[in-house]
Amino acid sequence: MNHPTPRFNRRQVLTAAAAVAAPALLPAGALAQDKFPSRPITLIAPWPAGGSSDGVMRAFAESAGKALGTSIVVENKPGAGGTMGAAAMVNARPDGYTLTQLPLGIYRLPHMQAMSFDPVKDLTHIVCLTGYTFGIACTADAPFKTLKEMVAYAKANPGQLEYGHTGTGTTPHLAIEEFSEKAGIQLNPIPFKGSAEIMQAILGGHIRVMSGTTEFAPHVQSGKLRLLATLGRQRNKAFPDVPTVKESGWDTITESPFGIGGPKGMDPAVVKVLHDAFRKTLEDAKVQETLDKFFMPTVYMGTADYTAYAERTFKAEKATIERLGLSKKS
């Protein structure tokens, strides 16, 4: 039996064609946003592979990738004081597929030397997650057992007490300079290229005091070094018996929060998706285990608070650098 061929008038044909073509007429961003993320994301770690920062970033990437339903690939770009990731954001597409860790140095180093980026204008601050622990440690046989005793010793021997730090302008250096100013003491700063050199020097007895991150931890635990104070707002849970500098009597708080950022101009909806995924990582037991391993506390700030923090910190770092005479030459 023959069936009659369906007949369509011109209006019906045009209506059907328009319905098929409609998705193609939408802005590309609208479709991409609905699917985000639809492919792997690159997360830049501006440090060498194998270090504590790299390990923490990989833990965040794995956990956030699971929350997003995609993979987050960590790309190491060491050098330039941890600013390579921020610099890479200047030419990256603001589509959410290229992100970076934002260490504290990105707010300081532009005041000290020419940089290709502005940490406030050229970046989207998505979420802050954690931070480094800083402390003041001394040799086990040092003639002082507390920070107050160290200050008394320094006042009795002005300019004679040496301390090691990780380089001029780094946070461990500036933290002690600020503390020394408030304590009214003169210390003799000795810059080193990195944590490994500092540990060799203090364990070898070449310096008595050091300012740094938790590279001192295993040596404090073994009794080779004594931790005099930590520099955060609260005591570090790995060293609950060690007071902060502020608790010891000097209003000095040095924290180094870091989080995740991207290029300027990102879609707020994409920013929210990324924020929520990385925020969720802080509830992941494996992530917390990694943070505990490196003595890093949880330091959470949402997008708005993190953006405001960046603006405040950029101004504060400028004032500190100018006070210490480390500003870049015009």
C-alpha positions as CSV (number, residue, x, y, z in Angstrom):
1,M,0.0,0.0,0.0
2,N,1.4,3.4,-1.0
3,H,1.5,6.1,1.6
4,P,1.2,9.7,0.4
5,T,4.3,11.9,0.6
6,P,4.0,14.5,3.4
7,R,3.6,18.0,2.1
8,F,5.1,21.0,3.9
9,N,4.4,24.6,3.1
10,R,7.2,27.2,3.0
11,R,6.5,28.5,6.5
12,Q,6.8,25.0,8.1
13,V,10.1,24.4,6.3
14,L,11.6,27.7,7.5
15,T,10.4,27.1,11.1
16,A,12.0,23.7,11.2
17,A,15.3,24.9,9.8
18,A,15.4,27.8,12.3
19,A,14.9,25.3,15.2
20,V,17.8,23.2,14.0
21,A,20.1,26.2,13.5
22,A,19.2,28.0,16.8
23,P,22.0,26.4,18.9
24,A,24.6,27.5,16.4
25,L,23.3,31.1,16.6
26,L,23.9,31.3,20.4
27,P,27.2,32.9,21.7
28,A,29.9,30.3,21.9
29,G,30.5,31.3,25.5
30,A,26.9,30.4,26.4
31,L,27.3,26.8,25.2
32,A,30.8,26.4,26.7
33,Q,29.5,27.8,30.1
34,D,26.7,25.2,30.2
35,K,29.3,22.4,29.7
36,F,32.1,23.8,31.8
37,P,34.3,22.0,32.3
38,S,34.2,20.0,29.1
39,R,37.9,19.3,28.9
40,P,41.0,19.0,31.1
41,I,42.2,22.1,33.1
42,T,45.8,23.2,33.4
43,L,46.9,24.4,36.9
44,I,50.3,26.0,37.0
45,A,52.5,25.3,40.0
46,P,55.3,28.0,39.9
47,W,57.8,25.8,41.8
48,P,59.9,22.8,40.9
49,A,58.3,19.4,41.0
50,G,58.8,17.4,44.2
51,G,58.6,20.2,46.8
52,S,56.0,20.9,49.4
53,S,54.2,23.5,47.3
54,D,54.1,21.1,44.3
55,G,52.8,18.3,46.5
56,V,50.0,20.4,47.9
57,M,49.0,21.7,44.5
58,R,48.8,18.2,43.1
59,A,46.6,17.1,46.0
60,F,44.2,20.1,45.4
61,A,44.2,19.3,41.6
62,E,43.3,15.7,42.1
63,S,40.5,16.4,44.5
64,A,39.0,19.4,42.6
65,G,39.2,17.4,39.4
66,K,37.0,14.8,40.9
67,A,34.5,17.4,42.0
68,L,34.5,18.9,38.5
69,G,34.3,15.6,36.7
70,T,37.5,16.3,34.7
71,S,41.2,16.1,35.1
72,I,43.3,19.0,36.3
73,V,46.9,18.7,35.0
74,V,49.6,20.4,37.1
75,E,52.3,22.1,35.1
76,N,55.5,23.2,36.9
77,K,56.9,26.6,35.9
78,P,59.6,27.4,38.5
79,G,61.7,30.5,38.6
80,A,61.3,34.3,39.1
81,G,60.4,33.9,42.8
82,G,57.2,32.0,42.1
83,T,55.7,34.6,39.7
84,M,55.8,32.5,36.5
85,G,52.2,31.4,36.9
86,A,50.9,34.9,37.4
87,A,52.9,36.1,34.4
88,A,51.4,33.3,32.3
89,M,47.9,34.5,33.0
90,V,48.5,37.8,31.1
91,N,48.2,36.0,27.7
92,A,45.9,33.1,28.8
93,R,42.3,32.9,27.7
94,P,39.9,33.7,30.5
95,D,37.8,30.6,29.9
96,G,38.7,28.8,33.2
97,Y,40.9,26.2,31.6
98,T,44.2,27.8,32.6
99,L,44.7,28.5,36.3
100,T,47.7,29.1,38.6
101,Q,48.7,29.1,42.2
102,L,49.0,32.6,43.6
103,P,51.8,32.8,46.2
104,L,52.4,35.9,48.3
105,G,55.4,36.9,46.3
106,I,53.3,38.1,43.4
107,Y,52.2,41.0,45.5
108,R,55.7,42.0,46.6
109,L,58.1,41.4,43.7
110,P,56.4,43.9,41.4
111,H,57.5,46.6,43.8
112,M,61.1,45.4,43.7
113,Q,61.6,44.7,40.0
114,A,59.9,45.1,36.7
115,M,57.2,42.5,36.1
116,S,55.0,41.7,33.2
117,F,51.8,41.6,35.2
118,D,49.8,43.6,37.8
119,P,48.6,41.2,40.5
120,V,45.4,43.1,41.0
121,K,44.4,44.2,37.5
122,D,45.6,41.2,35.5
123,L,44.3,38.3,37.6
124,T,41.0,36.8,38.8
125,H,41.3,35.7,42.4
126,I,39.1,32.6,42.7
127,V,39.7,31.1,46.1
128,C,42.3,31.0,48.9
129,L,42.9,27.6,50.4
130,T,46.0,27.4,52.7
131,G,49.3,29.1,53.5
132,Y,52.8,28.5,54.7
133,T,53.9,28.3,58.3
134,F,56.8,30.6,59.3
135,G,58.9,30.3,62.4
136,I,62.0,31.5,64.2
137,A,64.2,28.6,65.2
138,C,67.7,28.4,66.8
139,T,70.3,25.8,67.6
140,A,69.6,23.6,70.6
141,D,72.7,25.0,72.3
142,A,71.9,28.6,71.8
143,P,72.2,30.8,75.0
144,F,68.4,31.5,74.9
145,K,65.4,29.3,75.2
146,T,62.6,31.7,74.4
147,L,62.0,34.6,72.0
148,K,62.1,37.0,74.9
149,E,65.5,35.7,75.9
150,M,66.7,36.0,72.3
151,V,65.6,39.7,72.3
152,A,67.4,40.3,75.6
153,Y,70.5,38.6,74.1
154,A,70.3,40.7,70.9
155,K,70.0,43.9,72.9
156,A,73.1,43.0,75.0
157,N,75.0,42.1,71.7
158,P,73.7,44.5,69.0
159,G,74.4,43.4,65.5
160,Q,76.2,40.3,66.7
161,L,73.4,37.7,66.4
162,E,73.1,36.4,62.8
163,Y,70.0,34.8,61.3
164,G,69.6,33.0,58.0
165,H,66.7,33.6,55.6
166,T,65.8,32.5,52.1
167,G,66.8,35.7,50.3
168,T,66.4,39.5,50.4
169,G,62.8,40.5,50.0
170,T,61.4,37.0,50.8
171,T,58.7,36.6,53.4
172,P,61.1,35.0,56.0
173,H,63.4,38.0,55.6
174,L,60.8,40.7,55.8
175,A,59.0,39.0,58.7
176,I,62.1,39.2,60.9
177,E,63.0,42.7,59.9
178,E,59.5,43.8,60.9
179,F,59.8,41.9,64.2
180,S,63.3,43.3,64.9
181,E,62.0,46.8,64.4
182,K,59.2,46.4,66.8
183,A,61.4,44.6,69.3
184,G,64.0,47.4,69.1
185,I,66.9,45.0,68.3
186,Q,69.6,44.8,65.6
187,L,70.1,41.4,64.0
188,N,72.6,40.5,61.3
189,P,70.7,39.0,58.3
190,I,72.4,36.3,56.2
191,P,70.7,35.5,52.9
192,F,70.8,32.0,51.5
193,K,69.7,30.7,48.1
194,G,67.2,28.4,49.6
195,S,66.0,26.2,52.5
196,A,68.6,23.5,52.0
197,E,71.5,25.9,52.4
198,I,69.9,27.4,55.6
199,M,69.6,24.0,57.1
200,Q,73.2,23.1,56.4
201,A,74.3,26.4,57.9
202,I,72.3,26.2,61.1
203,L,72.9,22.5,61.7
204,G,76.6,23.0,61.1
205,G,76.7,25.7,63.7
206,H,77.5,28.5,61.3
207,I,74.5,30.5,62.3
208,R,72.4,30.4,65.5
209,V,69.0,31.5,64.3
210,M,66.9,31.0,61.2
211,S,63.7,32.4,59.8
212,G,61.9,30.1,57.4
213,T,59.1,27.8,56.6
214,T,58.6,24.3,58.0
215,E,61.9,22.9,56.7
216,F,62.9,23.2,60.4
217,A,60.2,20.9,61.6
218,P,61.9,17.5,61.5
219,H,65.0,19.0,63.2
220,V,62.9,20.6,65.9
221,Q,61.2,17.2,66.5
222,S,64.5,15.4,66.7
223,G,65.9,18.0,69.2
224,K,68.6,19.4,67.0
225,L,66.8,22.8,66.8
226,R,64.6,24.7,69.1
227,L,61.5,26.5,67.7
228,L,61.2,29.9,69.5
229,A,58.0,31.1,67.9
230,T,55.8,30.9,64.9
231,L,54.6,33.9,63.0
232,G,51.0,33.2,62.3
233,R,47.8,34.5,63.8
234,Q,47.3,31.3,65.8
235,R,49.6,28.6,67.1
236,N,50.4,25.9,64.6
237,K,48.7,22.6,65.5
238,A,51.9,20.7,64.8
239,F,53.6,22.7,67.6
240,P,50.9,23.5,70.1
241,D,53.3,24.4,72.8
242,V,55.2,26.9,70.8
243,P,53.8,30.5,71.1
244,T,53.3,32.9,68.3
245,V,55.4,36.1,68.1
246,K,52.4,38.1,69.0
247,E,51.8,35.9,72.1
248,S,55.4,36.5,73.0
249,G,54.8,40.3,73.2
250,W,55.3,41.8,69.8
251,D,52.4,42.6,67.5
252,T,53.9,40.9,64.4
253,I,51.7,38.5,62.4
254,T,53.2,37.1,59.2
255,E,51.1,34.8,57.2
256,S,51.5,33.7,53.6
257,P,48.1,32.6,52.3
258,F,47.9,31.2,48.8
259,G,45.1,30.0,46.5
260,I,44.0,29.6,43.0
261,G,43.6,32.3,40.3
262,G,43.1,32.8,36.6
263,P,43.3,35.5,34.0
264,K,41.3,38.7,34.3
265,G,37.9,38.8,32.7
266,M,36.6,35.4,33.7
267,D,32.9,34.6,33.5
268,P,31.6,34.9,37.1
269,A,29.6,31.6,36.6
270,V,32.8,29.8,35.7
271,V,34.6,31.4,38.7
272,K,31.8,30.1,41.0
273,V,32.1,26.5,39.6
274,L,35.8,26.5,40.2
275,H,35.5,28.2,43.6
276,D,33.0,25.6,44.8
277,A,35.1,22.7,43.5
278,F,38.3,23.9,45.2
279,R,36.4,24.9,48.4
280,K,35.2,21.3,48.6
281,T,38.8,20.0,48.5
282,L,39.3,21.3,52.1
283,E,36.8,18.6,53.2
284,D,38.9,15.9,51.5
285,A,40.7,13.7,54.0
286,K,43.6,13.1,51.6
287,V,44.0,16.9,51.0
288,Q,44.0,17.5,54.8
289,E,46.6,14.7,55.2
290,T,48.8,16.4,52.7
291,L,48.4,19.8,54.3
292,D,49.3,18.3,57.7
293,K,52.3,16.6,56.2
294,F,53.7,20.0,55.3
295,F,52.4,21.9,58.4
296,M,50.1,24.1,56.3
297,P,46.9,25.4,57.9
298,T,43.6,25.8,56.2
299,V,43.2,29.5,55.2
300,Y,40.0,29.8,53.3
301,M,38.8,33.0,51.6
302,G,36.0,33.2,49.0
303,T,36.3,35.1,45.8
304,A,35.2,38.5,47.1
305,D,37.3,38.3,50.2
306,Y,40.3,36.9,48.3
307,T,40.1,39.8,45.8
308,A,39.9,42.3,48.6
309,Y,42.9,40.6,50.3
310,A,44.9,40.9,47.1
311,E,44.3,44.6,46.9
312,R,45.2,45.2,50.6
313,T,48.3,43.0,50.4
314,F,49.6,44.7,47.2
315,K,49.4,48.1,49.0
316,A,50.9,46.8,52.3
317,E,53.8,45.1,50.5
318,K,54.6,48.3,48.7
319,A,54.8,50.2,52.1
320,T,57.0,47.4,53.6
321,I,59.4,47.4,50.6
322,E,59.7,51.2,50.7
323,R,60.4,51.2,54.4
324,L,63.2,48.7,54.0
325,G,64.7,50.5,51.0
326,L,64.2,47.7,48.6
327,S,62.0,49.4,46.0
328,K,62.9,49.0,42.4
329,K,64.9,51.8,40.8
330,S,62.8,54.0,38.5
